[in-house]
Amino acid sequence: MQLSDIVKKRIAEWTEKPYGDECIEEIRGLLQSGNENELNERFAVELEFGTGGLRGIIRNGTNGMNTYVVARATQGLANYVLKSGEADPSAVIAYDSRRYSREFAMESAKVLASNGIKTYIFSSMRPTPELSFAVRTLGCVTGIVITASHNPKEYNGYKVYWKDGGQIVPPQDENIINEVRLVETFAMVRRDDFSSLEHRGMIEWISDSIDEPYINQILKLSICPEEIKKSGVKIVYTPLHGTGGEIIPEVLSRLGFTDIIYVEEQMKPDPSFPTVRKPNPEERDALDMAIRYATGKKSDIVIATDPDADRMGIAVRNNENEFTVLSGNHIGSILEHYILSRRQEKNTLPANGAVVKTVVTTDLQDRIAEGFSMKVFNVLTGFKYIGEKIRSFEENKNYSYVFGGEESYGYLAGTYARDKDAVAATVLIAECCAWLKNRGMTITGYLESIFREFGYYDDKNVSIDAEGLRGTEVIGEVMKRLRDKPPVEIGGLSVKETVDYSNHTVYDSPEDGTVLPQSNVLKYRLEDGSTVTVRPSGTEPKIKFYFSACSNSRINTEAQLNRLIDDFIPGIRSFIEARIRQ
């Protein structure tokens, strides 16, 4: 594979000052060894500043997460902030346990402060939802969190928040992206001396001043605190080497949970995540160690949070007394039903209450909300759109946000933050478990009762990786192929309707909702109410497929899901593999 002129130009730039000696030596070494494949991977494209920020493999080069790419992105953000007209703009930055997270955070602070933007930076790692909370608490215009969430250890990322505490949304995201693109070289970045900026008061480290008000907001979410101490509920918790271990034990202790077993091997922050393949609470193998703890100690529930503590997964005992990992859709349904039913009992449900979920999240949550006379809104994939809806409710004073969630293990009750919060979700699922145990019930039994009332809904997600430069092209080819020749039948069921979110008018709610922004998403509605949804991942090199079915029994629902997957996926997988090999 030969190097193009643009690649050669980028390499030439990266092998001279102002780039650092270590970077220059590494890139020159790749040149001398003739490693053209690696050089193309690193320089053929630039790591794209997407609608939420950056995410990529930690490595030097334009297509990597490194201080130079972070600095350019932050200069673009600084330019946008300064053009926004905000008086005395300030920013706050947090970071997780990943490699170079602290260094990237400090680089971001240096650039913002060098541009005249007062910047607060946490002195140690904090959960992503605390950053969302801190933006509003400190009155900042913007915020940054350095994290790659649940991605493998090789990755890191950079997410941008605005003054409402939510991630940037259209059209603001595109405006920031345009500013980032205008910063064409690292030499265009303003970077004064960090210590000098500290001395001048432009950079201020913050330690625990935000922790206490953040924790107090979470404690207020408890609906039945009186149920906790008498329940004797046994919990196993793991932060999977991430930020959750810094704050969740404190919160659980204050609420009165006493029988908590911490997975010691995973409590210490470690960017290599040595005990798991990926620090992803969605996947069974990430919970294996915690489940072994729980099995030996006869615990009621396993709770796991991802490295930046915005996603939460659980494992509970099934009817065979074995631990099973619940899907994000089912966890969200349990949390939603618990919150709505308990608040209804205590007469604290607002008359104009609203539940917000994403278009790929189970319809079971719609049915539950409707059962409690809540308004339901379906927004595009990404919790930032749930946060945007919260802001809209507050500005228009038309609905009161009660609960929101997405199938990818993200949930939020309350409006203190505008992003998913695994700390709060841990509190609520633990309290739910305590409430159930006091009545001789289990999480598994509770979910079964929800099914009996609203229908047996189940969902399965399939992701197909398409890594490398060719992978992005192939994912685009798959979406084009599905648009040009949409399926008329899936799993023996006719396709009743095809919804293309890139050009159809879709509302977030049937009556007085707003039109959703265009998005690269396809949804097929089948004759029996089942759905198949397809979209490229916004943060990883993969394409995602969401299968959803509902029937009058668990067995029928599972059988239907398997038929849909077995009919739809093999052909697409073969197409992707063949195209990548070309």
C-alpha positions in Angstrom: 0.0 0.0 0.0 1.6 3.2 -1.1 1.4 6.5 0.7 -0.7 9.2 -0.9 0.5 12.8 -1.2 -1.8 13.9 1.6 -0.5 11.2 3.9 3.1 12.2 3.0 2.3 15.8 3.8 0.8 14.9 7.2 3.7 12.8 8.0 6.1 15.6 7.2 4.2 17.9 9.5 4.2 15.4 12.4 8.0 14.8 12.1 9.0 18.4 12.8 8.5 20.9 15.6 6.3 21.9 17.4 5.5 18.2 17.7 7.3 16.6 20.6 10.5 14.6 20.3 8.9 11.3 21.3 6.2 11.7 18.6 8.7 12.7 15.9 11.0 9.7 16.7 8.1 7.3 16.6 6.7 8.5 13.2 10.2 8.6 11.7 10.8 5.1 13.0 7.6 3.9 11.1 8.9 5.6 8.0 12.4 4.0 8.3 10.9 0.5 8.8 8.7 0.9 5.7 5.5 0.2 7.7 3.2 1.8 5.2 0.1 0.0 6.4 0.5 1.5 9.9 1.3 4.9 8.5 -1.9 4.9 6.3 -4.0 3.8 9.4 -2.6 6.8 11.3 -2.6 9.5 8.6 -4.9 8.6 5.7 -7.8 10.3 7.6 -8.2 12.6 10.5 -9.9 11.4 13.7 -13.3 13.0 13.1 -14.7 15.3 15.7 -18.2 13.9 15.6 -21.5 15.0 17.0 -20.3 14.3 20.6 -16.6 14.8 20.3 -13.7 12.4 19.7 -13.1 8.7 20.2 -10.2 6.6 18.9 -7.2 4.4 19.5 -4.5 6.0 21.6 -1.6 6.6 19.2 0.2 9.4 17.5 -1.1 10.5 14.1 -4.1 12.4 12.7 -6.3 9.3 13.2 -5.6 8.8 16.8 -6.2 10.1 20.3 -3.2 12.1 21.4 -2.4 15.4 22.9 -2.0 17.1 19.5 -5.4 16.0 18.2 -7.0 16.9 21.6 -5.3 20.3 21.5 -6.6 21.1 18.0 -10.1 20.0 18.9 -10.0 22.2 22.1 -8.8 25.2 20.1 -11.8 24.8 17.9 -14.1 24.6 20.9 -12.5 27.6 22.4 -13.0 29.6 19.2 -16.7 28.6 19.2 -17.1 29.6 22.9 -15.5 33.0 22.2 -17.8 33.6 19.2 -20.9 32.6 21.2 -21.0 35.9 23.0 -21.1 34.5 26.5 -19.8 37.0 29.1 -16.8 35.8 31.1 -16.9 32.2 29.8 -15.7 29.4 31.9 -15.3 25.6 31.5 -14.9 22.5 33.6 -13.1 19.3 32.8 -13.3 15.8 34.2 -11.6 12.5 33.3 -11.8 8.8 34.0 -9.2 6.0 34.7 -8.0 5.4 31.1 -4.5 5.9 29.8 -3.6 9.5 29.2 -7.0 10.7 30.5 -5.4 13.1 33.0 -2.8 14.3 30.4 -5.6 15.0 27.8 -7.6 16.8 30.5 -4.6 19.0 31.4 -3.9 19.7 27.7 -7.5 20.7 27.2 -7.4 23.0 30.2 -4.2 24.6 29.0 -5.7 25.4 25.6 -9.0 26.8 27.0 -7.2 28.9 29.5 -4.7 30.2 27.0 -7.7 31.5 25.0 -9.0 33.5 28.0 -11.6 30.9 29.2 -11.3 30.3 33.0 -11.1 26.5 33.4 -11.8 24.3 36.4 -10.3 20.8 36.3 -11.0 17.9 38.7 -7.8 16.9 40.6 -8.7 13.2 40.3 -11.0 11.1 38.2 -14.8 11.6 38.5 -17.9 10.0 36.9 -19.1 11.5 33.6 -22.5 12.5 35.2 -20.7 14.5 37.8 -19.2 16.5 35.0 -22.6 17.2 33.7 -23.7 18.3 37.1 -20.6 20.4 37.6 -21.2 22.4 34.4 -24.4 23.8 35.8 -23.3 24.0 39.4 -20.3 26.1 38.5 -22.2 28.2 35.9 -19.8 27.2 33.1 -20.5 27.7 29.4 -18.9 24.3 28.4 -17.5 21.2 29.8 -15.3 18.3 28.7 -14.9 14.8 29.9 -12.1 12.6 28.8 -13.3 9.0 28.5 -14.0 6.2 26.0 -16.8 4.8 28.2 -16.9 1.0 27.8 -14.5 0.7 24.8 -11.4 -1.5 25.0 -8.3 -0.4 26.8 -6.6 0.9 23.6 -9.2 3.7 23.3 -9.8 7.1 24.8 -12.2 9.8 24.0 -13.3 13.4 24.4 -17.0 14.5 25.0 -18.2 18.1 24.9 -21.0 19.5 27.1 -22.8 22.9 26.9 -24.1 25.2 29.7 -27.3 23.2 30.3 -25.1 20.2 31.3 -26.1 18.2 28.3 -23.9 17.0 25.5 -23.8 19.2 22.4 -26.7 18.7 20.0 -27.7 20.0 16.5 -27.1 22.6 15.2 -24.5 23.5 17.9 -22.5 20.3 17.3 -22.1 21.0 13.6 -21.0 24.6 14.4 -18.4 23.4 16.8 -17.2 20.8 14.2 -16.8 23.5 11.7 -14.6 25.5 14.1 -12.5 22.4 14.8 -11.9 21.9 11.1 -10.7 25.4 10.7 -7.8 24.6 13.1 -5.8 22.9 10.3 -2.5 22.5 12.1 -1.2 22.0 15.6 0.8 25.3 15.2 -2.5 27.2 15.2 -3.2 26.1 18.8 -2.7 28.6 21.7 -0.8 26.8 24.5 0.7 28.9 27.3 2.6 27.4 30.1 0.4 25.4 32.4 1.9 26.6 35.7 1.7 30.2 34.6 -1.9 29.8 33.8 -2.5 28.3 37.2 -0.6 31.2 38.8 -2.8 33.7 37.0 -6.0 32.0 38.1 -7.0 30.9 34.7 -6.8 27.2 35.7 -8.2 26.1 39.0 -8.1 22.6 40.3 -11.2 21.4 42.2 -11.2 18.4 44.5 -14.3 17.5 46.5 -16.3 20.7 46.4 -18.7 19.3 43.8 -18.9 15.8 45.3 -21.1 16.6 48.2 -23.8 18.5 46.3 -23.7 15.8 43.6 -24.1 13.1 46.2 -27.0 14.9 47.9 -28.9 15.1 44.6 -28.6 11.4 44.2 -29.6 10.7 47.7 -32.8 12.7 47.1 -33.8 10.2 44.4 -34.4 7.5 46.9 -38.1 6.8 47.0 -38.4 4.2 49.8 -35.3 4.7 52.0 -37.1 3.0 54.9 -37.0 -0.3 53.0 -33.2 -0.5 52.8 -31.9 -1.3 56.3 -34.6 -3.9 57.2 -34.2 -5.8 53.9 -30.8 -7.3 54.5 -30.3 -7.3 50.8 -26.9 -8.6 49.7 -25.1 -6.8 46.9 -21.9 -7.5 45.0 -20.5 -4.3 43.3 -17.7 -3.8 40.8 -16.6 -0.6 39.1 -14.6 -2.6 36.5 -11.4 -0.6 37.4 -13.2 2.7 36.8 -14.5 5.8 38.5 -17.5 4.2 40.1 -15.4 2.8 42.9 -14.6 6.4 44.0 -18.1 7.4 44.9 -20.7 4.5 44.8 -19.5 2.8 48.0 -20.0 6.2 49.8 -23.5 6.7 48.4 -24.7 3.1 49.2 -23.3 3.4 52.7 -25.1 6.7 53.4 -28.4 5.1 52.3 -28.0 2.3 54.8 -26.9 -0.6 52.7 -24.6 -2.7 54.9 -24.2 -6.1 53.3 -22.1 -5.0 50.2 -19.3 -7.1 48.8 -16.8 -5.3 46.7 -14.9 -7.1 44.0 -11.5 -6.2 45.3 -9.6 -7.2 42.2 -11.6 -4.6 40.2 -12.0 -1.8 42.8 -8.6 -0.2 42.0 -8.5 2.1 38.9 -6.4 0.5 36.2 -6.2 1.7 32.6 -5.3 -1.8 31.4 -8.5 -3.3 32.8 -6.5 -6.5 33.6 -9.4 -8.7 34.8 -11.8 -8.2 31.8 -11.7 -8.5 28.1 -13.6 -5.2 27.8 -14.8 -3.0 30.7 -18.4 -3.2 29.4 -21.2 -4.1 31.9 -23.4 -5.1 28.9 -21.3 -8.2 28.4 -21.5 -11.4 30.5 -17.8 -12.0 30.7 -17.2 -8.6 32.2 -19.3 -9.7 35.2 -17.9 -13.2 35.6 -15.7 -12.3 38.5 -18.5 -10.5 40.3 -20.9 -13.4 39.7 -18.4 -15.8 41.2 -18.3 -13.6 44.3 -22.1 -13.4 44.4 -22.5 -17.2 44.0 -20.2 -18.0 46.9 -21.7 -15.3 49.2 -25.4 -16.1 48.2 -25.9 -12.5 47.2 -29.1 -11.1 45.7 -27.7 -9.0 42.9 -24.5 -8.1 41.1 -24.1 -4.5 40.0 -21.4 -3.3 37.6 -20.6 0.2 36.3 -18.4 1.1 33.3 -15.1 3.1 33.6 -16.7 6.5 33.6 -19.7 5.4 35.6 -22.5 6.4 33.3 -23.6 2.9 32.3 -24.8 0.2 34.7 -25.4 -3.5 34.2 -26.7 -6.1 36.6 -26.9 -9.9 37.1 -29.7 -11.5 39.2 -30.7 -15.0 40.1 -33.1 -16.7 37.7 -35.6 -19.5 38.4 -32.8 -22.1 38.3 -31.0 -20.1 41.1 -28.2 -19.2 38.6 -27.1 -15.6 37.9 -28.2 -14.2 34.6 -27.2 -10.9 33.1 -30.2 -8.7 32.2 -30.4 -6.6 29.0 -30.3 -2.8 29.1 -33.9 -2.8 27.9 -35.1 -5.0 30.8 -33.1 -3.1 33.4 -34.6 0.2 32.2 -38.1 -1.4 32.3 -37.6 -2.5 35.9 -36.3 0.9 37.0 -39.1 2.7 35.2 -41.8 0.5 36.7 -40.3 0.7 40.2 -40.1 4.5 40.0 -43.5 5.1 38.6 -45.3 2.6 40.8 -43.6 3.7 44.1 -44.1 7.4 43.3 -47.7 6.7 42.5 -48.2 5.1 45.9 -46.6 8.1 47.5 -48.6 10.6 45.4 -45.5 12.2 44.0 -46.1 11.5 40.3 -46.6 14.8 38.4 -49.8 15.0 36.5 -47.8 16.1 33.4 -45.1 13.5 33.9 -43.0 12.4 30.9 -40.8 9.5 30.1 -38.1 9.9 27.4 -36.4 7.0 25.6 -34.5 6.4 22.4 -36.0 5.0 19.2 -34.0 1.8 19.6 -35.1 1.2 23.1 -37.9 -1.4 23.8 -41.5 -0.5 23.3 -42.2 -2.1 26.7 -41.1 1.1 28.3 -43.7 3.0 26.3 -46.4 0.6 27.5 -45.3 0.9 31.1 -45.3 4.7 30.9 -48.7 4.8 29.3 -50.0 2.5 32.0 -49.2 5.2 34.6 -50.6 8.0 32.3 -47.2 9.3 31.5 -46.4 11.1 28.3 -43.8 9.2 26.2 -41.2 10.7 23.9 -38.9 8.7 21.6 -35.8 10.6 20.6 -32.8 9.7 18.4 -30.1 7.4 19.7 -27.8 9.1 22.2 -28.5 10.3 25.7 -27.8 13.9 24.6 -31.2 13.9 23.0 -32.8 12.9 26.3 -30.9 15.7 28.0 -32.1 18.1 25.3 -35.7 17.1 26.0 -35.3 17.8 29.7 -34.1 21.3 28.8 -37.1 21.7 26.5 -39.5 20.7 29.3 -38.0 23.2 31.7 -38.1 26.1 29.1 -41.6 25.4 27.9 -43.0 24.3 31.3 -45.2 21.7 29.6 -44.0 18.4 31.0 -42.2 17.2 34.1 -39.4 14.8 33.4 -39.6 11.6 35.5 -37.4 9.0 33.9 -35.3 8.4 30.8 -33.3 5.6 29.4 -31.6 3.9 26.5 -31.1 0.3 25.6 -27.3 0.6 26.0 -27.5 0.5 29.8 -27.9 4.3 30.4 -30.6 5.7 32.8 -31.4 9.0 34.5 -34.0 9.8 37.1 -34.1 13.5 38.1 -32.8 16.6 36.4 -29.7 17.4 38.4 -27.6 16.0 35.5 -28.3 15.9 31.8 -26.5 12.6 31.0 -27.0 9.0 32.0 -25.9 8.3 35.6 -24.8 4.9 36.7 -24.3 6.1 40.3 -28.0 7.0 40.6 -29.0 3.9 38.7 -27.1 1.8 41.2 -28.9 3.4 44.1 -32.3 2.9 42.5 -31.8 -0.8 41.4 -30.4 -1.6 44.9 -33.4 0.0 46.6 -35.7 -1.8 44.2 -34.0 -5.1 45.2 -34.4 -4.2 48.9 -38.1 -3.4 48.4 -38.7 -6.7 46.7 -36.8 -8.7 49.2 -38.9 -7.3 52.0 -41.9 -8.8 50.2 -40.3 -12.1 49.4 -39.8 -11.2 45.8 -36.8 -11.1 43.4 -35.8 -9.0 40.4 -36.5 -11.9 38.1 -40.0 -12.3 39.6 -40.6 -8.6 39.3 -39.7 -8.6 35.6 -42.0 -11.5 35.0 -44.9 -9.6 36.6 -44.2 -6.7 34.3 -44.3 -9.0 31.3 -47.7 -10.5 32.5 -49.2 -7.0 32.7 -47.7 -5.4 29.6 -46.7 -8.2 27.3 -43.5 -10.4 26.8 -41.1 -8.0 25.2 -37.6 -9.0 24.4 -34.8 -7.5 22.3 -31.5 -8.6 21.0 -28.7 -6.5 19.6 -26.2 -7.7 17.1 -23.1 -5.7 16.2 -20.8 -6.4 13.2 -17.3 -4.9 13.4 -15.8 -3.2 10.4 -12.5 -1.8 11.5 -9.9 0.1 9.6 -10.2 2.6 6.7 -12.1 0.1 4.5 -14.5 -0.6 7.3 -16.1 2.8 7.3 -16.7 2.6 3.6 -18.2 -0.8 3.8 -20.7 0.3 6.5 -21.8 3.1 4.2 -22.2 0.5 1.4 -24.4 -1.6 3.7 -26.7 1.3 4.5 -26.9 2.2 0.8 -27.7 -1.3 -0.1 -30.6 -1.5 2.4 -32.0 1.8 1.1 -31.7 0.9 -2.5 -33.2 -2.6 -2.1 -35.2 -2.7 1.2 -36.3 -6.1 2.5 -39.9 -7.0 1.9 -39.9 -9.9 4.4 -37.8 -10.7 7.5 -38.1 -14.0 9.4 -41.2 -15.0 7.5 -43.0 -11.8 8.3 -43.8 -9.1 5.8 -42.3 -5.6 6.3 -45.3 -3.4 7.0 -43.4 -0.1 7.0 -39.9 1.1 6.4 -38.9 4.3 8.3 -35.8 6.1 7.0 -34.7 8.6 9.6 -32.5 10.3 7.1 -35.4 11.6 4.9 -38.7 10.8 6.6 -40.6 13.1 8.9 -40.6 11.4 12.3 -42.0 12.9 15.5 -40.7 12.2 19.0 -44.3 11.9 20.2 -47.6 11.3 18.2 -49.5 14.4 19.2 -47.6 17.5 20.2 -44.1 16.3 19.5 -41.3 17.8 17.5 -39.7 16.5 14.3 -36.6 14.5 14.9 -33.4 15.6 13.2 -32.3 13.6 10.2 -30.2 10.6 11.2 -28.6 7.6 9.4 -31.1 5.1 10.8 -33.4 2.6 9.2 -36.3 0.9 11.0 -38.5 -1.9 9.6 -41.9 -2.5 11.2 -43.2 -6.0 10.7 -46.7 -7.3 10.4 -46.8 -8.6 14.0 -45.4 -5.5 15.6 -41.8 -6.7 15.7 -39.1 -4.3 14.6 -35.6 -4.4 13.1 -33.5 -1.2 13.3 -30.2 -0.6 11.7 -27.6 2.2 12.3 -23.9 2.7 12.2 -22.3 3.2 15.6 -21.4 6.8 16.3 -18.5 5.9 18.6 -17.1 2.6 17.4 -16.1 1.0 14.0 -19.2 -1.2 13.7 -22.8 -1.3 12.5 -25.6 -2.1 14.9 -28.8 -4.1 14.5 -31.7 -3.9 17.0 -34.2 -6.7 17.0 -37.4 -6.4 19.0 -40.4 -8.8 19.4 -43.4 -9.2 21.6 -45.9 -12.0 22.1 -48.0 -13.6 24.8 -45.2 -15.8 26.1 -41.5 -15.7 26.7 -40.9 -18.8 24.6 -42.7 -17.4 21.6 -40.9 -14.1 21.9 -37.5 -15.6 22.0 -38.3 -17.9 19.1 -39.4 -14.9 17.0 -36.3 -13.0 17.8 -34.1 -15.8 16.8 -35.9 -16.2 13.5 -35.5 -12.5 12.7 -31.7 -12.6 13.5 -31.1 -15.9 11.6 -32.8 -14.5 8.5 -31.4 -11.0 8.5 -27.8 -11.1 9.8 -26.0 -13.9 7.9 -26.4 -12.2 4.5 -25.2 -8.8 5.8 -22.3 -10.4 7.6 -21.2 -12.2 4.5 -21.5 -9.0 2.5 -19.3 -7.0 4.9 -16.6 -9.7 5.2 -16.4 -10.1 1.4 -16.2 -6.3 0.8 -13.5 -5.8 3.4 -11.4 -8.6 1.9 -11.5 -6.9 -1.5 
